Amino acid sequence: MKTPVPLLVLSLLLPGCTADVRDQYEIALTKDKRVKQQEADRVDDEQCRREGAQPGTDFYNFCRTRLADKRVAAEEALDRARLLMR
């Protein structure tokens, strides 16, 4: 039985198409994470400056670390709560 050439060509292109969609998804996901991180950095910077910390000082670095740790803890608590709801 002969396979038509167009069908053979199409079958060769499909895996590449899937890879392109996956690459586009990963790029969009990375971009979204980067945007969220930039927003968190901006908010943390504003908060630390309101508290009187100046960039480049130990107090500023401790403030930024404290806020980042609080955010990570909140995200982990949310993840745990989501798992318990299943």
N, C-alpha and C positions, 0 to 999 in steps of 0.2 A: 504494500500500500504506500503510495506516494503522499507525502505531506506537502500541501501547497506552500510555496516559498513565502508569501506574505504572512501566513500563520507562523511559520518558523521565525521570521524576522520579528514579528510581534512578540513572540514568546521570549526572545532574547532581550527585548527592550523592557519588559515588565520589571525584572529585578532591579534594573537601573532606575526606573521610575520610583519604585518603592524606596530605594536608597535616597533619592533626591528629596522625597517627602520627609523622610526621617531626618535628613540633614537640615531641612528648612525648619522642622519642629525643634530640633536641638538648638539652632541658631536663635529662634524666637524665644525659647525657654531661657537661654543664656542671657539674651538681651533683657528679658523681663526681670531676671534675678539681678542683673547689673543695675537696672533702673531702681528696683526696690532697695538695693544696697546704697545707692547714691542718695536716695531720699532719707534712709535711716541715718546715714552719715551727716546729712544736712541738719536733720532734727537734733541729733546728738550734739553736733557742734553748737547749735543755737542754745541748747539747754546748758551745756558746760560754760558757755560765755555768759549766760544769765546768772550762773552761779559764781561768776567772777574769775573763772579760769582763763588764762591766756595760752593760746597755742604755743607749743614748744616747752611748756613747763611741766614738771612732774604732776602738779595738781590737775592740769588739763588731761594728761595721759591717763591718770587714775580715774578721772571722771568719765572719759570715753570708754575705758575698759569696764567700768561699773555699769554703764548704760548698755553696753553690748552684752555683758553677762546677763543682765536683767532681761533683755530681749530674747536671748537664747533660752533662758529658763522658762519664759512665758511660752515660747514656741514649743518647747518640749512638753510642757504641761498641757497645751492644747492638743498635741499629738497623742499623748497618753489618754486624754479625755475622749478623743475620737475613737481610739482603739477600744475603750471600755464600752462605748455606745454600740458597737457592732454586735 
